Amino acid sequence: MRQRIAALAAVCACAGAPPAGGACPTQTFTYRHGIVSFNEHGDVTRVQVEIAENTLSQEYGLMCRASLAPNAGMLFSFSQSSQDPFWMKNTLIPLSIAFMDARWRIVTLLDMPVAPDPENGPFVYYTSKAPYRYALEVNQGFFSQHGIDTGAEVVFQAIGAVR
């Protein structure tokens, strides 16, 4: 999840931080959906994504989920390029992240293990090596299992209306 300290403090103050092993804040928004396709040496891999495209959905991200389907992920779409770090607060599943620039080129791939205490930390900050406009979180190991690296061609397609 992207770290925006002031906004996150406001969200935590309003919703309450999810207790470890306890209830999470109620998700009061919906995600649009899409497909991110990776073409690596002629092999195409598709990921069905939920799209986090506003501050609230970006801060909530994949918090408090016990699992993620094998070919599913969370696509973070930002209005401008950034190098803001992501962190794993209240994230219960290990993830891999692909940071992509405004042209959908992968600029950094990282693995993000679950924090020893997902509610209270300490937390590692995961930063792209270059500015990014999009970030895709998937199950940890997804990119290596599918042979996806920084040379992959990436295509995004939105599907359907807001659900």
C-alpha positions as CSV (number, residue, x, y, z in Angstrom):
1,M,0.0,0.0,0.0
2,R,1.2,3.4,-0.8
3,Q,2.2,5.5,2.1
4,R,0.6,9.0,2.4
5,I,1.1,9.8,6.1
6,A,-1.4,12.7,6.5
7,A,-4.2,10.9,4.5
8,L,-3.5,7.6,6.2
9,A,-3.7,9.1,9.6
10,A,-7.1,10.6,8.7
11,V,-8.3,7.2,7.4
12,C,-7.1,5.4,10.5
13,A,-8.6,8.0,12.8
14,C,-12.0,7.7,11.1
15,A,-12.1,3.9,10.5
16,G,-9.9,2.7,13.3
17,A,-6.8,0.6,12.6
18,P,-7.6,-3.0,12.0
19,P,-6.5,-5.1,15.0
20,A,-4.3,-8.0,14.3
21,G,-6.5,-11.1,13.9
22,G,-9.5,-8.9,14.5
23,A,-12.1,-7.0,12.4
24,C,-10.9,-4.7,9.6
25,P,-12.5,-1.3,8.8
26,T,-15.5,-1.5,6.6
27,Q,-14.7,-1.0,2.9
28,T,-16.9,1.8,1.8
29,F,-16.0,2.0,-1.8
30,T,-15.9,-0.2,-4.9
31,Y,-13.2,-1.0,-7.3
32,R,-13.3,-0.9,-11.1
33,H,-11.9,-4.1,-12.7
34,G,-9.5,-4.8,-15.6
35,I,-7.0,-7.1,-17.0
36,V,-3.2,-6.5,-17.1
37,S,-1.5,-8.7,-19.7
38,F,2.3,-9.4,-19.7
39,N,3.9,-10.5,-23.0
40,E,7.3,-12.0,-22.2
41,H,9.1,-13.7,-25.2
42,G,5.8,-14.6,-26.8
43,D,4.2,-16.0,-23.6
44,V,1.2,-14.0,-22.5
45,T,0.1,-14.0,-18.8
46,R,-3.1,-12.2,-17.7
47,V,-3.9,-10.9,-14.3
48,Q,-7.5,-9.9,-13.3
49,V,-7.2,-6.7,-11.3
50,E,-9.1,-4.5,-9.0
51,I,-8.1,-0.9,-9.7
52,A,-7.2,1.4,-6.8
53,E,-7.4,4.8,-8.4
54,N,-8.3,7.2,-5.5
55,T,-6.6,7.9,-2.2
56,L,-9.0,5.9,-0.1
57,S,-8.8,2.8,-2.2
58,Q,-5.0,3.1,-2.6
59,E,-4.5,3.3,1.1
60,Y,-6.8,0.3,1.8
61,G,-5.3,-1.7,-1.1
62,L,-5.1,-5.4,-0.1
63,M,-5.3,-4.8,3.6
64,C,-6.8,-7.6,5.8
65,R,-7.3,-10.1,3.0
66,A,-6.6,-13.7,3.9
67,S,-5.9,-14.7,0.3
68,L,-5.6,-13.6,-3.3
69,A,-6.6,-15.8,-6.3
70,P,-3.6,-17.1,-8.3
71,N,-4.1,-14.8,-11.3
72,A,-5.5,-11.8,-9.4
73,G,-4.0,-8.6,-8.2
74,M,-4.5,-4.9,-7.2
75,L,-3.5,-2.3,-9.8
76,F,-2.7,1.1,-8.3
77,S,-3.2,3.9,-10.8
78,F,-1.9,7.4,-9.9
79,S,-2.5,10.7,-11.6
80,Q,1.2,11.5,-11.8
81,S,4.5,9.7,-11.6
82,S,6.0,9.2,-8.1
83,Q,8.6,7.3,-6.1
84,D,6.5,7.2,-3.0
85,P,7.1,3.9,-1.1
86,F,4.6,1.1,-0.4
87,W,4.4,-0.8,2.9
88,M,2.6,-3.8,4.2
89,K,0.5,-2.4,7.1
90,N,-2.3,-4.8,7.9
91,T,-1.4,-6.9,4.8
92,L,-1.7,-10.6,5.7
93,I,-0.4,-12.2,2.5
94,P,3.1,-12.0,1.0
95,L,3.1,-10.0,-2.2
96,S,5.2,-9.1,-5.2
97,I,5.0,-5.7,-6.8
98,A,5.7,-4.4,-10.3
99,F,6.3,-0.6,-10.5
100,M,5.5,0.6,-14.0
101,D,6.1,4.0,-15.6
102,A,3.6,6.1,-17.6
103,R,4.3,4.0,-20.7
104,W,3.5,0.7,-18.8
105,R,7.2,-0.3,-18.8
106,I,8.2,-2.3,-15.7
107,V,10.9,-0.3,-13.9
108,T,11.2,-2.3,-10.6
109,L,10.0,-5.7,-9.4
110,L,10.1,-6.4,-5.6
111,D,8.9,-9.1,-3.2
112,M,7.2,-7.8,-0.1
113,P,6.9,-10.3,2.8
114,V,4.2,-10.0,5.6
115,A,5.5,-7.9,8.5
116,P,6.2,-9.8,11.7
117,D,3.4,-7.8,13.3
118,P,1.1,-6.6,10.4
119,E,-0.8,-4.2,12.6
120,N,2.1,-2.5,14.5
121,G,5.2,-3.1,12.5
122,P,8.0,-2.4,12.2
123,F,7.4,-1.9,8.5
124,V,9.8,-2.1,5.6
125,Y,9.3,0.6,2.9
126,Y,9.4,-0.7,-0.7
127,T,10.6,1.9,-3.2
128,S,10.8,1.8,-7.0
129,K,14.3,2.4,-8.5
130,A,12.6,4.9,-10.9
131,P,9.5,7.0,-11.0
132,Y,6.3,5.0,-11.5
133,R,2.7,5.8,-12.5
134,Y,1.2,2.3,-11.9
135,A,2.0,-0.5,-9.4
136,L,0.6,-4.0,-9.5
137,E,0.5,-6.2,-6.4
138,V,0.1,-9.9,-6.9
139,N,0.9,-13.1,-4.8
140,Q,4.5,-13.3,-4.0
141,G,6.5,-15.1,-6.6
142,F,4.0,-14.5,-9.4
143,F,6.4,-12.7,-11.6
144,S,9.3,-15.1,-11.3
145,Q,6.9,-18.1,-11.7
146,H,5.7,-16.7,-15.0
147,G,9.1,-15.5,-16.2
148,I,8.1,-11.9,-16.1
149,D,10.9,-9.3,-15.8
150,T,11.5,-5.7,-16.7
151,G,11.6,-6.5,-20.4
152,A,7.9,-7.6,-20.5
153,E,5.4,-5.8,-22.7
154,V,2.5,-4.7,-20.5
155,V,-1.0,-3.9,-21.7
156,F,-4.0,-2.8,-19.6
157,Q,-7.7,-3.2,-20.4
158,A,-10.5,-1.9,-18.3
159,I,-13.6,-4.1,-18.1
160,G,-17.1,-3.4,-17.1
161,A,-18.5,-0.7,-15.0
162,V,-17.9,0.0,-11.3
163,R,-19.2,-3.0,-9.2
